């Protein structure tokens, strides 16, 4: 059944690619608009790379969110083709009114209008009964939209975005698996077994372990002292690198971390022929994510477009800053904890250094046991006169019925805000004076979702 659904999705994506080809043959500049997180930056990278490889021209803008104000500006632009990556599904009716043709390559569940529009090609897995939360990201859908151009080397960048959207945890599934298999068949991707510790060869052992967040190690992830104590306990020097260990010591490390979390050993996905810093797809995604979180999305996009000198140097510096910021944020959560309501919990900050990665802190906080995994976390950041909300929950809570994207969309609209996203992760922006009412309504909606 899923193969049939993928078939229809691929057909729609091929229609989009044909429209793109038409505009490229007419030498039209393609207007690309994408989201500012790792997935959105990677999605823009996929599309802009494909256009460049066809000797076409593009004008790209990375935005934090698509709203009426952004669309007002875009509506005054005179382009023949607008290409929205990792956003747009909640604004189809408005996008269809742009003066040129439009392609939306999105994977979010908030869908404004499913009716066919003459000048709009809308590609979204949810339109075909597929899961956009686990099985394909915005960069993956964008890859499908340019796939017929046969630049298969872009399959790696498609998966960079998937990892950035937390779709690389565990098994690669659905459309992501289709993209992975294509990359493997074309020799542009590699898979091997190993320790899923992204900084393993770059950092001293204690830092590499403490910086391991995606597959968390309780008592070690986010904790330098805990990491040092663990390594001392198993008889390894914490200051040396993994590459300096002998084979017996490597086996000891592997055995001991597997005891803490067996999923720390598994498939490592790599891009063939890529430089060492970007070869590991998870590491690549974390660098791009750090660029986005630090509002340096242009650097992230430059890396995606092949800049391996200054942009990569700056990207690696931002990644280091981001890792250290996460550690400080986790220390803050340890001290402050969360405020629990009946069915949700929340954390709140006015610290400008924490605001950019509150959602990430929520996810890691749940994984390493600092926050209650039985209640979705709402991370609140004050941005006068607004409040930015990032929501995170677990697969277990989703299986109980929680859908944060629906809850945020419904609640934010009730209080003159905007919101939406996925079942497991969502975002919203509301006026500050409506915060208490918003929290109470989300608490009530989550209660109804669980009790349905």
ZAMARGU-4260 file (C-alpha; in steps of 0.2 Angstrom, whole numbers, plus 5000, padded with zeros to 4 digits):
<rodrens>
0) 5000/5000/5000 | 5014/5012/5005 | 5023/5008/4988 | 5007/5014/4979 | 5006/5030/4990
5) 5025/5033/4986 | 5021/5031/4968 | 5008/5045/4968 | 5020/5056/4978 | 5034/5053/4965
10) 5022/5057/4950 | 5017/5073/4958 | 5036/5077/4961 | 5040/5073/4943 | 5026/5086/4938
15) 5035/5099/4948 | 5052/5094/4940 | 5045/5096/4923 | 5038/5113/4928 | 5056/5118/4934
20) 5064/5112/4918 | 5052/5122/4908 | 5057/5138/4917 | 5075/5134/4917 | 5074/5131/4898
25) 5066/5148/4897 | 5081/5155/4907 | 5070/5161/4920 | 5077/5165/4938 | 5069/5153/4950
30) 5064/5162/4967 | 5068/5150/4981 | 5061/5152/4998 | 5065/5140/5012 | 5065/5138/5031
35) 5080/5143/5042 | 5082/5126/5051 | 5094/5112/5046 | 5080/5104/5036 | 5075/5120/5027
40) 5093/5125/5023 | 5097/5108/5016 | 5081/5108/5006 | 5086/5125/4998 | 5104/5118/4995
45) 5096/5103/4986 | 5086/5114/4975 | 5099/5128/4972 | 5112/5114/4968 | 5101/5106/4956
50) 5097/5123/4947 | 5116/5127/4946 | 5120/5110/4939 | 5107/5114/4925 | 5116/5131/4922
55) 5101/5140/4929 | 5099/5155/4940 | 5091/5157/4957 | 5087/5170/4970 | 5086/5162/4987
60) 5079/5168/5004 | 5080/5159/5020 | 5066/5164/5033 | 5062/5159/5051 | 5043/5157/5046
65) 5031/5160/5032 | 5018/5172/5036 | 5007/5185/5028 | 5021/5199/5030 | 5033/5188/5021
70) 5021/5183/5007 | 5016/5202/5005 | 5034/5205/5000 | 5035/5190/4989 | 5019/5195/4980
75) 5027/5211/4974 | 5041/5202/4966 | 5041/5198/4947 | 5047/5181/4945 | 5040/5167/4934
80) 5043/5153/4946 | 5042/5153/4965 | 5049/5137/4974 | 5045/5135/4993 | 5055/5122/5002
85) 5050/5115/5019 | 5036/5127/5021 | 5021/5133/5011 | 5008/5120/5014 | 4998/5130/5026
90) 4998/5145/5014 | 4993/5136/4997 | 4978/5148/4994 | 4989/5163/4996 | 5003/5156/4986
95) 4992/5152/4972 | 4988/5170/4970 | 5007/5175/4966 | 5010/5182/4949 | 5020/5167/4943
100) 5020/5148/4944 | 5024/5140/4961 | 5030/5124/4968 | 5028/5119/4986 | 5039/5105/4993
105) 5034/5103/5011 | 5031/5089/5024 | 5022/5098/5038 | 5004/5092/5042 | 4996/5109/5042
110) 4988/5110/5025 | 4978/5125/5019 | 4969/5119/5004 | 4970/5103/4994 | 4961/5109/4979
115) 4972/5109/4963 | 4977/5126/4958 | 4982/5130/4940 | 4998/5138/4943 | 5003/5128/4959
120) 5011/5111/4961 | 5009/5106/4979 | 5020/5091/4985 | 5017/5085/5002 | 5017/5067/5009
125) 5002/5070/5020 | 4992/5073/5004 | 4995/5055/4999 | 4993/5047/5016 | 5012/5046/5020
130) 5020/5052/5036 | 5030/5068/5035 | 5036/5067/5053 | 5046/5051/5052 | 5047/5045/5033
135) 5053/5061/5024 | 5059/5078/5027 | 5057/5095/5018 | 5074/5092/5010 | 5068/5074/5005
140) 5053/5081/4997 | 5063/5095/4988 | 5075/5081/4982 | 5060/5072/4974 | 5055/5088/4966
145) 5072/5089/4956 | 5075/5070/4956 | 5071/5068/4937 | 5086/5079/4933 | 5096/5064/4939
150) 5109/5073/4951 | 5109/5058/4962 | 5123/5065/4972 | 5111/5077/4980 | 5103/5062/4989
155) 5116/5065/5003 | 5110/5082/5006 | 5092/5076/5006 | 5097/5065/5021 | 5106/5079/5030
160) 5090/5088/5031 | 5081/5072/5037 | 5094/5070/5051 | 5092/5088/5055 | 5073/5085/5058
165) 5077/5070/5069 | 5072/5057/5056 | 5089/5048/5057 | 5086/5041/5074 | 5084/5022/5073
170) 5080/5015/5056 | 5078/5025/5040 | 5060/5022/5034 | 5048/5027/5020 | 5053/5039/5007
175) 5069/5042/5016 | 5073/5024/5014 | 5069/5026/4995 | 5081/5041/4994 | 5095/5031/5004
180) 5094/5016/4993 | 5095/5027/4977 | 5111/5035/4984 | 5118/5018/4988 | 5114/5011/4971
185) 5122/5026/4963 | 5138/5025/4974 | 5136/5042/4982 | 5131/5036/4999 | 5138/5023/5011
190) 5132/5013/5026 | 5142/5004/5039 | 5141/4999/5057 | 5149/5009/5071 | 5147/5020/5086
195) 5134/5034/5083 | 5145/5047/5091 | 5147/5061/5078 | 5162/5070/5086 | 5171/5054/5089
200) 5186/5057/5078 | 5187/5076/5081 | 5186/5078/5100 | 5194/5071/5115 | 5184/5056/5121
205) 5176/5065/5136 | 5170/5079/5125 | 5164/5067/5111 | 5153/5057/5123 | 5146/5073/5131
210) 5142/5080/5114 | 5132/5065/5110 | 5114/5070/5110 | 5104/5062/5096 | 5107/5044/5104
215) 5108/5050/5122 | 5119/5042/5135 | 5111/5045/5152 | 5124/5053/5165 | 5136/5056/5151
220) 5127/5066/5137 | 5128/5085/5141 | 5139/5082/5156 | 5158/5084/5155 | 5161/5078/5173
225) 5149/5063/5170 | 5159/5059/5154 | 5176/5060/5163 | 5170/5049/5177 | 5163/5036/5166
230) 5179/5035/5156 | 5190/5034/5172 | 5178/5020/5178 | 5181/5009/5163 | 5200/5013/5163
235) 5202/5024/5148 | 5211/5041/5148 | 5197/5054/5145 | 5209/5067/5136 | 5214/5057/5121
240) 5205/5054/5105 | 5196/5038/5099 | 5209/5036/5085 | 5223/5035/5098 | 5215/5020/5107
245) 5221/5003/5103 | 5209/4990/5097 | 5206/4982/5114 | 5202/4999/5121 | 5190/5003/5107
250) 5181/4987/5111 | 5180/4991/5129 | 5173/5008/5125 | 5160/5000/5113 | 5155/4987/5126
255) 5152/4999/5140 | 5142/5013/5130 | 5131/4999/5123 | 5127/4994/5141 | 5120/5012/5143
260) 5111/5013/5127 | 5111/4998/5115 | 5106/5009/5100 | 5122/5019/5102 | 5130/5006/5090
265) 5121/5005/5073 | 5121/5011/5055 | 5132/5026/5051 | 5127/5035/5035 | 5141/5044/5025
270) 5142/5054/5009 | 5155/5046/4997 | 5170/5057/4992 | 5165/5071/5005 | 5178/5079/5016
275) 5180/5072/5033 | 5171/5086/5042 | 5155/5083/5032 | 5157/5064/5027 | 5146/5058/5042
280) 5128/5064/5037 | 5123/5066/5056 | 5138/5078/5059 | 5135/5087/5043 | 5117/5090/5049
285) 5123/5096/5066 | 5134/5109/5058 | 5120/5116/5047 | 5108/5116/5062 | 5121/5126/5072
290) 5122/5139/5057 | 5103/5141/5058 | 5102/5142/5077 | 5115/5156/5077 | 5105/5165/5063
295) 5119/5162/5051 | 5109/5152/5038 | 5119/5160/5024 | 5134/5151/5030 | 5125/5135/5031
300) 5118/5137/5014 | 5135/5141/5007 | 5142/5125/5014 | 5127/5115/5006 | 5132/5124/4990
305) 5150/5117/4991 | 5160/5131/5000 | 5173/5121/5008 | 5184/5136/5014 | 5179/5151/5024
310) 5160/5146/5026 | 5165/5129/5032 | 5178/5136/5044 | 5164/5148/5051 | 5151/5134/5051
315) 5163/5123/5062 | 5166/5138/5074 | 5147/5140/5076 | 5145/5121/5079 | 5157/5122/5093
320) 5148/5137/5100 | 5132/5128/5098 | 5138/5112/5107 | 5144/5123/5122 | 5128/5132/5122
325) 5118/5116/5123 | 5128/5111/5138 | 5125/5127/5147 | 5107/5126/5143 | 5106/5108/5151
330) 5114/5115/5166 | 5100/5128/5167 | 5087/5115/5165 | 5095/5104/5179 | 5094/5120/5191
335) 5077/5126/5186 | 5067/5111/5180 | 5050/5113/5171 | 5034/5119/5177 | 5021/5104/5176
340) 5003/5106/5172 | 4991/5092/5171 | 4995/5085/5154 | 5010/5096/5148 | 5025/5105/5155
345) 5035/5120/5151 | 5051/5129/5152 | 5053/5148/5150 | 5068/5160/5147 | 5072/5178/5143
350) 5090/5173/5140 | 5095/5178/5122 | 5108/5165/5122 | 5096/5151/5125 | 5081/5157/5114
355) 5088/5150/5098 | 5089/5132/5104 | 5075/5130/5117 | 5067/5116/5106 | 5083/5106/5105
360) 5085/5108/5124 | 5068/5101/5127 | 5071/5086/5116 | 5088/5082/5124 | 5081/5086/5141
365) 5068/5072/5139 | 5080/5060/5132 | 5093/5061/5146 | 5079/5061/5160 | 5080/5080/5165
370) 5062/5082/5159 | 5046/5071/5162 | 5045/5060/5146 | 5026/5057/5150 | 5021/5076/5146
375) 5025/5086/5131 | 5037/5100/5134 | 5033/5118/5128 | 5049/5129/5128 | 5044/5147/5129
380) 5055/5162/5124 | 5050/5180/5127 | 5051/5191/5111 | 5041/5206/5116 | 5027/5208/5112
385) 5027/5190/5107 | 5030/5173/5114 | 5039/5160/5104 | 5034/5142/5108 | 5043/5126/5103
390) 5035/5110/5108 | 5043/5092/5109 | 5036/5075/5114 | 5041/5057/5112 | 5035/5043/5101
395) 5027/5034/5116 | 5016/5050/5118 | 5012/5050/5100 | 5006/5032/5101 | 4995/5038/5115
400) 4987/5051/5103 | 4997/5067/5106 | 4998/5078/5090 | 5008/5094/5095 | 5006/5101/5077
405) 4987/5100/5078 | 4987/5106/5096 | 4998/5121/5092 | 4988/5126/5076 | 4971/5125/5085
410) 4977/5134/5101 | 4987/5148/5092 | 4972/5152/5081 | 4962/5155/5096 | 4973/5169/5102
415) 4978/5178/5087 | 4994/5169/5084 | 5000/5156/5072 | 5007/5138/5074 | 5008/5120/5068
420) 5021/5107/5063 | 5022/5089/5066 | 5015/5076/5079 | 5032/5075/5088 | 5038/5093/5086
425) 5029/5109/5083 | 5030/5128/5085 | 5019/5143/5088 | 5020/5162/5090 | 5007/5171/5101
430) 5004/5188/5109 | 5013/5188/5126 | 4997/5193/5135 | 4988/5177/5129 | 5001/5165/5136
435) 4992/5158/5151 | 4976/5155/5141 | 4987/5147/5127 | 4995/5135/5140 | 4978/5130/5147
440) 4970/5127/5130 | 4985/5116/5124 | 4984/5106/5141 | 4966/5103/5138 | 4968/5098/5119
445) 4982/5086/5124 | 4971/5079/5137 | 4957/5076/5124 | 4970/5068/5112 | 4976/5056/5125
450) 4958/5051/5130 | 4951/5049/5113
</rodrens>
